[in-house]
Amino acid sequence: MTFESTGPNDVVRMTAPNPPLQVVTSEFVGDLQFENEYPTDATVDKLFDHLDFQRGCQAFLRNITASSMYSFRAGLRRDLGVTSASQLVVWEDQFDARSLLLTPNSETVYGMTYLDLKTDGPTVVEVAPGILGLVNDMWMRETTNIGPAGPDQGRGGRFLFLPPGYDGELPPYGFHICPSETFGLWLLLRGMRTPDGSSAEAVALQRQTRIYPLAEMDEPRQTEFVNASGQDLDTIHPIDFRFFEDLATLVNEEHPDAIDAETAGMLATLGIAHGEPFSPDDRMTRILTESAKVGSAMALATSYRTRLPLQRYDDRQWIEIGNTGYPYYEQDGHTMLSGLSLMGWFATGSSIAMVTPPPGKGSAYIWTYNDGNGEWLDGARTYELNLPPGVPMANFWSVVIYDVWTRSMLANGQAAPSLNSFAELDTNDDGSITITFGPEQPAEGESNWIRTIPGKGWFTIFRLYGPTDGYFDHSWKPSDITPA
């Protein structure tokens, strides 16, 4: 066997890809310059800027839930003085627009606080029968449900929350044991109004809650109840450089295994790592500031013009929570990135019971940002929503409108920007109910009217508490919101 000699240039052509052009033009990045196949210093700087910016945007989208949990806790501490897990914040009167929370409702009585398993160790939460609730960790992952969908099955009882990696002694019986992936936990308890619309019973149930360290079980501390009704409260996460400052603080406060390795690796490239100070230079500060601005705009787009198949009805604009990453972050073997950022942008809390209620139990949510023509809802225009007779509910329904930017209740000058089946509403001859949205009170009166604000967009969530068969089989459905 003989071999023919080959020149070095021929070997390169046979064994290597074509060398890059001297200039590569990218639609998104611009011109990239190369010399002797190496990128120039200016090109390297440009590419690293874009790489860090892209990672910053993705870090924002992947960690909206964490920033939201952190900001919620910070708001309770700053605005209401809640510094202990044994302080339960309760909205004893109707929830209104003075409290900036992501998409709350005005019909249930909320109770909320944050557990601190790092300071208090294993912590006991005692709840009364009839309370609905959930517990999420600091990345808004479900820890447990409370109520019919929880281990107590609606009977109430004692829940024991364990810090990450806890291997100490446990009581032999009498507790629902709930391990946590993070030291911080958000506790949400909901009490339902009675059929006459009274909240007194729900408030009384909230006030039966007890929260204390397991170490104090023999002589538990008193639980303090903080009435947040009418108080100014801001729990909305930032959309500027503070987002990354808060995230760095949270990562350092929490257990090192609180997040998955890929997310931790992405954050580490931005200077955010457990056990390390966050001290970005001017360049990285500028890039992360831009990442927060663009990342928040991306989150807004993925929420309000979602590409996910979430239509509730074939012939309506209404969409539903469905499989958006709420409450599941993973489905069919992959992380639901679009669903995660969608729900992290405009909602707080992750619970299986909020998306898979059995008929007559739990709650169902559908929402829309668009009128029947597919146009954004405009605060300067007047619209109508028709609810056909026989709304399929075991308990009650509500319609609440929200500010597009804050995702909180729209501050419209009314007691609450909502209507519900507890109210004395005018009914049409066929038994249906027409709700009017607009900046001016209709001539027929204000009973069925929710005021909107010119110059501000808005969206609405329609809730059914105890949805029945007509909701599930689509034999009943609300109209689109149509221009009047």
MOGI-V520114 format. One record per residue. N is the residue number from 0. SS is DSSP state (A for helix, B for strand, O for the rest). Layout:
# MOGI-V520114
((N & SS) (N & SS))
This chain:
# MOGI-V520114
((0 & O) (1 & O) (2 & O) (3 & O) (4 & O) (5 & O) (6 & O) (7 & A) (8 & A) (9 & A) (10 & A) (11 & A) (12 & A) (13 & A) (14 & A) (15 & O) (16 & O) (17 & O) (18 & O) (19 & O) (20 & O) (21 & O) (22 & B) (23 & B) (24 & B) (25 & B) (26 & O) (27 & O) (28 & O) (29 & B) (30 & B) (31 & B) (32 & B) (33 & B) (34 & B) (35 & O) (36 & O) (37 & B) (38 & B) (39 & O) (40 & A) (41 & A) (42 & A) (43 & A) (44 & A) (45 & A) (46 & A) (47 & A) (48 & A) (49 & A) (50 & A) (51 & A) (52 & A) (53 & A) (54 & A) (55 & A) (56 & A) (57 & A) (58 & A) (59 & A) (60 & A) (61 & A) (62 & O) (63 & A) (64 & A) (65 & A) (66 & A) (67 & A) (68 & A) (69 & A) (70 & A) (71 & A) (72 & A) (73 & A) (74 & A) (75 & A) (76 & A) (77 & A) (78 & A) (79 & A) (80 & O) (81 & O) (82 & O) (83 & O) (84 & O) (85 & O) (86 & B) (87 & B) (88 & B) (89 & B) (90 & O) (91 & O) (92 & O) (93 & O) (94 & O) (95 & O) (96 & O) (97 & O) (98 & B) (99 & B) (100 & O) (101 & O) (102 & O) (103 & O) (104 & O) (105 & O) (106 & O) (107 & O) (108 & B) (109 & B) (110 & B) (111 & B) (112 & B) (113 & B) (114 & B) (115 & B) (116 & A) (117 & A) (118 & A) (119 & A) (120 & O) (121 & O) (122 & B) (123 & B) (124 & B) (125 & B) (126 & B) (127 & O) (128 & O) (129 & O) (130 & O) (131 & B) (132 & B) (133 & B) (134 & B) (135 & B) (136 & B) (137 & O) (138 & O) (139 & O) (140 & O) (141 & B) (142 & B) (143 & B) (144 & B) (145 & B) (146 & O) (147 & O) (148 & O) (149 & O) (150 & O) (151 & O) (152 & O) (153 & O) (154 & O) (155 & O) (156 & B) (157 & B) (158 & B) (159 & B) (160 & B) (161 & B) (162 & O) (163 & O) (164 & O) (165 & O) (166 & O) (167 & O) (168 & O) (169 & O) (170 & O) (171 & O) (172 & O) (173 & O) (174 & O) (175 & B) (176 & B) (177 & B) (178 & B) (179 & O) (180 & O) (181 & O) (182 & O) (183 & B) (184 & B) (185 & B) (186 & B) (187 & B) (188 & B) (189 & B) (190 & B) (191 & O) (192 & O) (193 & O) (194 & O) (195 & O) (196 & O) (197 & O) (198 & O) (199 & A) (200 & A) (201 & A) (202 & A) (203 & A) (204 & A) (205 & A) (206 & O) (207 & O) (208 & O) (209 & B) (210 & B) (211 & B) (212 & B) (213 & A) (214 & A) (215 & A) (216 & A) (217 & A) (218 & A) (219 & O) (220 & O) (221 & O) (222 & O) (223 & B) (224 & B) (225 & B) (226 & B) (227 & O) (228 & O) (229 & O) (230 & O) (231 & O) (232 & B) (233 & B) (234 & O) (235 & O) (236 & O) (237 & O) (238 & O) (239 & O) (240 & O) (241 & A) (242 & A) (243 & A) (244 & A) (245 & A) (246 & A) (247 & A) (248 & A) (249 & A) (250 & A) (251 & A) (252 & A) (253 & O) (254 & O) (255 & O) (256 & O) (257 & O) (258 & O) (259 & O) (260 & A) (261 & A) (262 & A) (263 & A) (264 & A) (265 & A) (266 & A) (267 & A) (268 & A) (269 & O) (270 & O) (271 & O) (272 & O) (273 & O) (274 & O) (275 & O) (276 & O) (277 & O) (278 & O) (279 & O) (280 & O) (281 & A) (282 & A) (283 & A) (284 & A) (285 & A) (286 & A) (287 & A) (288 & A) (289 & A) (290 & A) (291 & A) (292 & A) (293 & A) (294 & A) (295 & A) (296 & A) (297 & A) (298 & A) (299 & A) (300 & A) (301 & A) (302 & A) (303 & A) (304 & O) (305 & O) (306 & O) (307 & O) (308 & O) (309 & O) (310 & B) (311 & O) (312 & O) (313 & O) (314 & O) (315 & O) (316 & O) (317 & O) (318 & B) (319 & B) (320 & O) (321 & O) (322 & O) (323 & O) (324 & O) (325 & O) (326 & O) (327 & O) (328 & O) (329 & B) (330 & B) (331 & O) (332 & O) (333 & B) (334 & B) (335 & O) (336 & A) (337 & A) (338 & A) (339 & A) (340 & A) (341 & A) (342 & A) (343 & A) (344 & A) (345 & A) (346 & O) (347 & O) (348 & O) (349 & O) (350 & O) (351 & A) (352 & A) (353 & A) (354 & O) (355 & O) (356 & O) (357 & O) (358 & O) (359 & O) (360 & O) (361 & O) (362 & B) (363 & B) (364 & B) (365 & B) (366 & B) (367 & B) (368 & O) (369 & B) (370 & O) (371 & O) (372 & O) (373 & O) (374 & O) (375 & B) (376 & O) (377 & B) (378 & O) (379 & O) (380 & O) (381 & O) (382 & B) (383 & B) (384 & B) (385 & B) (386 & B) (387 & O) (388 & O) (389 & O) (390 & O) (391 & O) (392 & B) (393 & B) (394 & B) (395 & B) (396 & B) (397 & B) (398 & B) (399 & B) (400 & B) (401 & B) (402 & B) (403 & O) (404 & O) (405 & O) (406 & O) (407 & O) (408 & B) (409 & O) (410 & O) (411 & O) (412 & O) (413 & O) (414 & O) (415 & O) (416 & O) (417 & B) (418 & B) (419 & B) (420 & O) (421 & O) (422 & O) (423 & O) (424 & O) (425 & O) (426 & O) (427 & O) (428 & O) (429 & O) (430 & O) (431 & O) (432 & B) (433 & B) (434 & B) (435 & B) (436 & B) (437 & B) (438 & O) (439 & O) (440 & O) (441 & O) (442 & O) (443 & O) (444 & O) (445 & O) (446 & O) (447 & O) (448 & B) (449 & B) (450 & B) (451 & O) (452 & O) (453 & O) (454 & O) (455 & O) (456 & B) (457 & B) (458 & B) (459 & B) (460 & B) (461 & B) (462 & B) (463 & B) (464 & B) (465 & B) (466 & B) (467 & O) (468 & A) (469 & A) (470 & A) (471 & A) (472 & O) (473 & O) (474 & O) (475 & O) (476 & O) (477 & O) (478 & O) (479 & O) (480 & O) (481 & B) (482 & B) (483 & O))
